[in-house]
Amino acid sequence: MKRQNNILIPLLAISVVFLLGYNGFGWEKSLKDRGVAIEAWQVFENYVEFARMHNLAGIRSLSYQISDTCNNPTQEEECFALMDSVHAITSDFKISEFKNILSDERQIIMFTDGPVVAILYFTRGEDGVPKILGLRFCVEDDVESNSCVETDKNLLDENGNGWWDNLESLFY
């Protein structure tokens, strides 16, 4: 009987998952977020590597927008210094630290837990491929219960133009 239970209980659990579907357990959003995170993280890792190699063409291919410094050919040295800073600041980031993900068809925000929050911003082209928009750091204040990233779906896009306000603030 004990041997039958060892087979029957896992079989029953698997059957319940198949009958109810994985979204009945909240896994659908988790799996979707994980896929989005992996896709965005790959773009981010390539971006950091291009920064390390001073590969401006590579940076352009992965970026939504380029700084005025890097758009000016006479400021190549300053552009390389910016790339060195990006690499120095972000090269130790790990995907496992970016536990929080907000995404839709236009944008992705990945961020770490506080008190010092690292926030990666991505846009998506019409093809859905993420493009780097920016990186910010924020310090959450427990006393005032400030959140560095707005997560209330009703407050993300107050002007209704489809871009989340905290992401849109990075456009220039």
Secondary structure, 3 states (H helix, E strand, C coil): CHHHHHHHHHHHHHHHHHHHCHHHHCHHHHHHHHHHHHHHHHHHHHHHHHHHCCCHHHHHHHECCCCHHHHCHHHHHHHHHHHHHHHHHHCCCCHHHCCEEEECCCEEEEECCCCEEEEEEEEECCCCCEEEEEEEEEECCCCCCCCCCCCCCCCCCCCCCCCCHHHHCCCC
